[in-house]
């Protein structure tokens, strides 16, 4: 069975209409979760905590979609 990891992260955006962070060094990494349901719960909690800040946004990244096992590994990845 394929593992479907999800990353929840967020922070303040320069402009609420974009997805560009104000300060990349201060991105809030909420965590990596084993399934979408757990990630959604963490995302919702953080989103509710920052509801009064129009510039704050949290996102769910589907980590399992970033890697295709059928594609050859890069030279750096081969170094292990």
N, CA, C and O atoms as a MOPAC input file, in Angstrom:
PM7 MOZYME 1SCF
protein

 N      0.84200 1    -1.18400 1     0.00000 1
 C      0.00000 1     0.00000 1     0.00000 1
 C      0.88800 1     1.24800 1     0.00000 1
 O      1.86300 1     1.32100 1     0.74800 1
 N      0.55300 1     2.20600 1    -0.82300 1
 C      1.30600 1     3.43800 1    -0.93700 1
 C      0.98700 1     4.36300 1     0.22800 1
 O     -0.17100 1     4.55100 1     0.60000 1
 N      2.03800 1     4.93000 1     0.79100 1
 C      1.85300 1     5.89700 1     1.86500 1
 C      1.48300 1     7.24800 1     1.25700 1
 O      2.10300 1     7.67600 1     0.28400 1
 N      0.50700 1     7.90800 1     1.80300 1
 C      0.04100 1     9.18800 1     1.27700 1
 C      0.25300 1    10.27800 1     2.32400 1
 O     -0.65800 1    10.62800 1     3.07400 1
 N      1.47100 1    10.80300 1     2.35900 1
 C      1.82000 1    11.81900 1     3.34200 1
 C      1.36200 1    13.20500 1     2.90000 1
 O      1.32900 1    13.52000 1     1.71000 1
 N      1.00800 1    14.02300 1     3.89200 1
 C      0.54100 1    15.39300 1     3.63800 1
 C      1.25000 1    16.34700 1     4.58600 1
 O      1.38700 1    16.06100 1     5.77500 1
 N      1.69600 1    17.47000 1     4.06500 1
 C      2.37000 1    18.51100 1     4.83900 1
 C      1.41500 1    19.68500 1     5.02300 1
 O      0.81100 1    20.16100 1     4.06200 1
 N      1.28400 1    20.14900 1     6.26900 1
 C      0.47400 1    21.33000 1     6.55800 1
 C      1.43300 1    22.44600 1     6.96500 1
 O      2.24400 1    22.28100 1     7.87600 1
 N      1.32800 1    23.57900 1     6.27800 1
 C      2.21400 1    24.71000 1     6.55000 1
 C      1.49000 1    26.01000 1     6.23500 1
 O      0.46100 1    26.01000 1     5.55900 1
 N      2.03400 1    27.11300 1     6.72700 1
 C      1.41200 1    28.39400 1     6.43200 1
 C      2.16200 1    29.54500 1     7.05500 1
 O      3.26600 1    29.38400 1     7.57600 1
 N      1.54700 1    30.70400 1     6.99300 1
 C      2.14700 1    31.90700 1     7.53500 1
 C      1.49500 1    33.13200 1     6.93200 1
 O      0.42000 1    33.06000 1     6.33600 1
 N      2.16100 1    34.25000 1     7.09800 1
 C      1.61400 1    35.50400 1     6.56700 1
 C      2.02700 1    35.70100 1     5.12400 1
 O      3.18100 1    35.48400 1     4.75500 1
 N      1.06900 1    36.11400 1     4.31600 1
 C      1.31600 1    36.39600 1     2.91100 1
 C      1.56200 1    37.88700 1     2.71400 1
 O      1.08200 1    38.70800 1     3.49400 1
 N      2.31100 1    38.23300 1     1.67000 1
 C      2.54200 1    39.64900 1     1.34800 1
 C      1.23000 1    40.32600 1     1.00200 1
 O      0.97600 1    41.46500 1     1.39700 1
 N      0.40200 1    39.61000 1     0.26000 1
 C     -0.88800 1    40.12900 1    -0.18800 1
 C     -1.87300 1    38.96100 1    -0.13400 1
 O     -1.58500 1    37.89700 1    -0.68200 1
 N     -3.02100 1    39.13200 1     0.50900 1
 C     -3.98700 1    38.02900 1     0.61300 1
 C     -4.45600 1    37.46900 1    -0.73200 1
 O     -4.99300 1    36.36300 1    -0.78900 1
 N     -4.25500 1    38.22300 1    -1.80400 1
 C     -4.68200 1    37.76800 1    -3.13100 1
 C     -3.63800 1    36.87200 1    -3.79100 1
 O     -3.89200 1    36.30800 1    -4.85500 1
 N     -2.45700 1    36.73300 1    -3.16500 1
 C     -1.38800 1    35.90300 1    -3.73000 1
 C     -1.03700 1    34.76800 1    -2.77600 1
 O     -1.63600 1    34.62400 1    -1.71100 1
 N     -0.07500 1    33.98200 1    -3.16900 1
 C      0.41600 1    32.90000 1    -2.30700 1
 C      1.89300 1    33.09700 1    -1.99400 1
 O      2.60900 1    32.12700 1    -1.74500 1
 N      2.35600 1    34.34400 1    -2.00400 1
 C      3.75200 1    34.65300 1    -1.71400 1
 C      3.88500 1    35.04000 1    -0.24300 1
 O      3.24700 1    35.98100 1     0.23000 1
 N      4.73600 1    34.28400 1     0.47700 1
 C      4.90300 1    34.52700 1     1.91100 1
 C      5.68100 1    35.80700 1     2.17700 1
 O      6.61000 1    36.15300 1     1.44700 1
 N      5.28300 1    36.50000 1     3.23500 1
 C      5.94400 1    37.72900 1     3.65500 1
 C      7.38100 1    37.42800 1     4.09300 1
 O      8.30800 1    38.14500 1     3.71600 1
 N      7.56600 1    36.37200 1     4.88400 1
 C      8.88500 1    36.02100 1     5.41100 1
 C      9.04300 1    34.50100 1     5.36200 1
 O      8.52700 1    33.78900 1     6.22300 1
 N      9.74700 1    34.02300 1     4.36800 1
 C      9.90000 1    32.57600 1     4.16000 1
 C     10.57300 1    31.89500 1     5.35700 1
 O     10.30100 1    30.72900 1     5.64200 1
 N     11.44300 1    32.61500 1     6.05200 1
 C     12.13600 1    32.02700 1     7.20800 1
 C     11.19900 1    31.79100 1     8.38600 1
 O     11.54900 1    31.06100 1     9.31400 1
 N     10.02300 1    32.39300 1     8.36400 1
 C      9.07700 1    32.22300 1     9.46500 1
 C      7.82100 1    31.45800 1     9.06300 1
 O      6.75800 1    31.64500 1     9.65500 1
 N      7.94600 1    30.60500 1     8.06500 1
 C      6.81000 1    29.76400 1     7.68700 1
 C      6.56600 1    28.78000 1     8.82500 1
 O      7.49700 1    28.17000 1     9.35200 1
 N      5.31900 1    28.64200 1     9.18500 1
 C      4.91300 1    27.73700 1    10.26200 1
 C      4.70100 1    26.34200 1     9.67600 1
 O      3.75600 1    26.11000 1     8.92200 1
 N      5.59100 1    25.42200 1    10.03100 1
 C      5.44200 1    24.02500 1     9.60000 1
 C      4.62300 1    23.33000 1    10.68300 1
 O      5.13100 1    23.05100 1    11.76800 1
 N      3.38300 1    23.05800 1    10.39200 1
 C      2.49100 1    22.43700 1    11.36600 1
 C      2.86400 1    20.97000 1    11.54500 1
 O      2.90200 1    20.47300 1    12.67100 1
 N      3.13900 1    20.27300 1    10.44300 1
 C      3.54700 1    18.87600 1    10.53900 1
 C      3.26500 1    18.08600 1     9.27700 1
 O      2.66900 1    18.57500 1     8.31700 1
 N      3.72000 1    16.84100 1     9.32300 1
 C      3.47300 1    15.88900 1     8.24000 1
 C      2.50600 1    14.84600 1     8.79100 1
 O      2.69300 1    14.32400 1     9.89000 1
 N      1.48100 1    14.55600 1     8.01500 1
 C      0.40500 1    13.69300 1     8.48400 1
 C      0.23300 1    12.48600 1     7.57700 1
 O      0.47700 1    12.57800 1     6.37400 1
 N     -0.18700 1    11.35000 1     8.14000 1
 C     -0.24600 1    10.09500 1     7.39600 1
 C     -1.40900 1     9.97600 1     6.41800 1
 O     -1.42700 1     9.07100 1     5.58400 1
 N     -2.38100 1    10.88300 1     6.51500 1
 C     -3.52100 1    10.82500 1     5.61500 1
 C     -4.15900 1    12.20200 1     5.50700 1
 O     -3.87300 1    13.10000 1     6.29900 1
 N     -5.01500 1    12.35200 1     4.52600 1
 C     -5.63500 1    13.65600 1     4.27000 1
 C     -6.52600 1    14.09400 1     5.42500 1
 O     -6.57000 1    15.27900 1     5.75700 1
 N     -7.22900 1    13.16300 1     6.03200 1
 C     -8.15300 1    13.50300 1     7.11200 1
 C     -7.41200 1    14.14900 1     8.27800 1
 O     -7.87300 1    15.15400 1     8.81900 1
 N     -6.26700 1    13.58600 1     8.67400 1
 C     -5.47300 1    14.14900 1     9.77600 1
 C     -4.89900 1    15.50500 1     9.38200 1
 O     -4.86600 1    16.43200 1    10.19200 1
 N     -4.44700 1    15.61800 1     8.13500 1
 C     -3.90300 1    16.89000 1     7.65000 1
 C     -4.99600 1    17.94900 1     7.61700 1
 O     -4.75500 1    19.09300 1     8.00200 1
 N     -6.17100 1    17.59400 1     7.17100 1
 C     -7.28400 1    18.53900 1     7.10000 1
 C     -7.65200 1    19.03600 1     8.49900 1
 O     -7.92500 1    20.22100 1     8.69000 1
 N     -7.65900 1    18.14400 1     9.45500 1
 C     -7.98000 1    18.52000 1    10.83200 1
 C     -6.95300 1    19.52000 1    11.37000 1
 O     -7.32500 1    20.50400 1    12.01000 1
 N     -5.66900 1    19.27600 1    11.11600 1
 C     -4.60900 1    20.19200 1    11.55700 1
 C     -4.71300 1    21.52700 1    10.82300 1
 O     -4.56300 1    22.58800 1    11.42900 1
 N     -4.97200 1    21.46800 1     9.51600 1
 C     -5.13200 1    22.69100 1     8.72100 1
 C     -6.29500 1    23.52800 1     9.24900 1
 O     -6.16300 1    24.73900 1     9.42200 1
 N     -7.41700 1    22.89200 1     9.50000 1
 C     -8.60900 1    23.59500 1     9.96700 1
 C     -8.35700 1    24.26300 1    11.31500 1
 O     -8.78400 1    25.39600 1    11.53800 1
 N     -7.67300 1    23.57200 1    12.20300 1
 C     -7.35200 1    24.12900 1    13.51200 1
 C     -6.49600 1    25.38500 1    13.38500 1
 O     -6.78200 1    26.39900 1    14.02000 1
 N     -5.44300 1    25.31900 1    12.56300 1
 C     -4.56700 1    26.48100 1    12.36300 1
 C     -5.29700 1    27.61300 1    11.65700 1
 O     -5.10900 1    28.78000 1    12.00100 1
 N     -6.11500 1    27.28800 1    10.68700 1
 C     -6.87400 1    28.31100 1     9.95800 1
 C     -7.82900 1    29.03700 1    10.90600 1
 O     -7.98500 1    30.25500 1    10.82000 1
 N     -8.46600 1    28.29400 1    11.80400 1
 C     -9.37600 1    28.91300 1    12.76300 1
 C     -8.62800 1    29.79400 1    13.76400 1
 O     -9.15900 1    30.81600 1    14.20100 1
 N     -7.40200 1    29.41100 1    14.13200 1
 C     -6.60100 1    30.20200 1    15.06900 1
 C     -6.18100 1    31.53700 1    14.46700 1
 O     -5.94000 1    32.49600 1    15.20000 1
 N     -6.09300 1    31.60800 1    13.15400 1
 C     -5.61200 1    32.82200 1    12.48700 1
 C     -6.71800 1    33.54600 1    11.71300 1
 O     -6.42600 1    34.36100 1    10.83800 1
 N     -7.95900 1    33.26100 1    12.02100 1
 C     -9.07900 1    33.81800 1    11.26800 1
 C     -9.11000 1    35.35000 1    11.30300 1
 O     -9.62800 1    35.97000 1    10.37500 1
 N     -8.57000 1    35.96500 1    12.34400 1
 C     -8.58400 1    37.42800 1    12.44000 1
 C     -7.46200 1    38.10200 1    11.65600 1
 O     -7.43600 1    39.32800 1    11.54700 1
 N     -6.54100 1    37.31900 1    11.11200 1
 C     -5.43000 1    37.86600 1    10.34700 1
 C     -5.68700 1    37.60000 1     8.85800 1
 O     -5.53000 1    36.47400 1     8.38600 1
 N     -6.07600 1    38.63000 1     8.13800 1
 C     -6.41700 1    38.47900 1     6.71400 1
 C     -5.23800 1    38.02000 1     5.86500 1
 O     -5.43500 1    37.48700 1     4.77300 1
 N     -4.01400 1    38.21800 1     6.35100 1
 C     -2.82500 1    37.84200 1     5.58500 1
 C     -2.34900 1    36.41100 1     5.87900 1
 O     -1.48700 1    35.89000 1     5.17000 1
 N     -2.89400 1    35.78600 1     6.90100 1
 C     -2.45200 1    34.43800 1     7.27100 1
 C     -3.18500 1    33.39400 1     6.43300 1
 O     -4.40300 1    33.45200 1     6.26300 1
 N     -2.41000 1    32.43300 1     5.91300 1
 C     -2.98500 1    31.32700 1     5.14700 1
 C     -2.23300 1    30.04300 1     5.48000 1
 O     -1.02100 1    30.04500 1     5.69700 1
 N     -2.97600 1    28.96400 1     5.51500 1
 C     -2.38800 1    27.63800 1     5.71100 1
 C     -2.76600 1    26.76500 1     4.52700 1
 O     -3.82700 1    26.92700 1     3.92500 1
 N     -1.87900 1    25.84200 1     4.20700 1
 C     -2.02800 1    25.00600 1     3.02200 1
 C     -1.77400 1    23.54400 1     3.36500 1
 O     -1.08900 1    23.23200 1     4.33900 1
 N     -2.33100 1    22.66100 1     2.55700 1
 C     -2.03800 1    21.23100 1     2.64500 1
 C     -1.31200 1    20.85900 1     1.36000 1
 O     -1.84200 1    21.03900 1     0.26400 1
 N     -0.09300 1    20.33800 1     1.50300 1
 C      0.67600 1    19.86500 1     0.34700 1
 C      0.61200 1    18.33900 1     0.32700 1
 O      0.86200 1    17.68300 1     1.33800 1
 N      0.28300 1    17.79600 1    -0.81600 1
 C      0.19600 1    16.34600 1    -0.98100 1
 C      1.59500 1    15.82200 1    -1.32700 1
 O      1.97200 1    15.76800 1    -2.49800 1
 N      2.35200 1    15.44200 1    -0.30800 1
 C      3.73800 1    15.02100 1    -0.52400 1
 C      3.83800 1    13.79700 1    -1.41600 1
 O      4.80300 1    13.65600 1    -2.16700 1
 N      2.86300 1    12.92000 1    -1.34500 1
 C      2.90100 1    11.70700 1    -2.16400 1
 C      2.82000 1    12.02300 1    -3.65800 1
 O      3.18400 1    11.18800 1    -4.48600 1
 N      2.35400 1    13.20200 1    -4.00500 1
 C      2.26400 1    13.57100 1    -5.42400 1
 C      3.57700 1    14.15500 1    -5.94700 1
 O      3.74500 1    14.31400 1    -7.15600 1
 N      4.49700 1    14.47000 1    -5.05300 1
 C      5.75700 1    15.08800 1    -5.46700 1
 C      6.76000 1    14.08100 1    -6.01200 1
 O      7.72500 1    14.45400 1    -6.67900 1
 N      6.53300 1    12.82400 1    -5.72900 1
 C      7.50300 1    11.81100 1    -6.13100 1
 C      6.83100 1    10.71800 1    -6.94700 1
 O      5.87700 1    10.08100 1    -6.50100 1
 N      7.34300 1    10.51900 1    -8.13800 1
 C      6.83900 1     9.46600 1    -9.00500 1
 C      7.88600 1     8.36600 1    -9.04700 1
 O      8.96300 1     8.55000 1    -9.61400 1
 N      7.57800 1     7.24500 1    -8.45800 1
 C      8.53800 1     6.13900 1    -8.37300 1
 C      8.94600 1     5.61400 1    -9.74700 1
 O      9.98100 1     4.95900 1    -9.86900 1
 N      8.16300 1     5.88500 1   -10.76700 1
 C      8.48400 1     5.42000 1   -12.10800 1
 C      9.52300 1     6.26700 1   -12.82100 1
 O     10.04100 1     5.86500 1   -13.86300 1
 N      9.83500 1     7.43900 1   -12.27000 1
 C     10.80000 1     8.34900 1   -12.87000 1
 C     12.18500 1     8.08300 1   -12.30000 1
 O     12.32800 1     7.85100 1   -11.10000 1
 N     13.19000 1     8.11400 1   -13.13900 1
 C     14.56500 1     7.87900 1   -12.67100 1
 C     14.95900 1     8.93200 1   -11.64500 1
 O     14.54100 1    10.08700 1   -11.72900 1
 N     15.76800 1     8.51700 1   -10.67700 1
 C     16.22700 1     9.42100 1    -9.62100 1
 C     17.29300 1    10.37900 1   -10.16500 1
 O     18.00400 1    10.07600 1   -11.12400 1
 N     17.37500 1    11.54100 1    -9.51600 1
 C     18.40500 1    12.51100 1    -9.90400 1
 C     19.76100 1    12.05400 1    -9.39800 1
 O     19.83900 1    11.17000 1    -8.54500 1
 N     20.83000 1    12.64600 1    -9.91300 1
 C     22.18800 1    12.28700 1    -9.48500 1
 C     22.36300 1    12.53800 1    -7.97900 1
 O     23.00600 1    11.73800 1    -7.30000 1
 N     21.81500 1    13.60800 1    -7.45900 1
 C     21.94100 1    13.90300 1    -6.02500 1
 C     21.20100 1    12.88400 1    -5.19900 1
 O     21.68700 1    12.46000 1    -4.15100 1
 N     20.03900 1    12.48600 1    -5.65200 1
 C     19.25100 1    11.51600 1    -4.92100 1
 C     19.96800 1    10.17400 1    -4.86500 1
 O     19.85400 1     9.44900 1    -3.87700 1
 N     20.69700 1     9.84400 1    -5.91000 1
 C     21.42700 1     8.57500 1    -5.95800 1
 C     22.53900 1     8.53300 1    -4.91600 1
 O     22.96300 1     7.44800 1    -4.52000 1
 N     23.02000 1     9.68700 1    -4.46200 1
 C     24.08600 1     9.72300 1    -3.46100 1
 C     23.62700 1     9.19300 1    -2.11400 1
 O     24.44100 1     8.79500 1    -1.28000 1
 N     22.31800 1     9.19100 1    -1.91000 1
 C     21.73200 1     8.63500 1    -0.69800 1
 C     21.90200 1     9.51600 1     0.46400 1
 O     21.45900 1     9.18300 1     1.56300 1

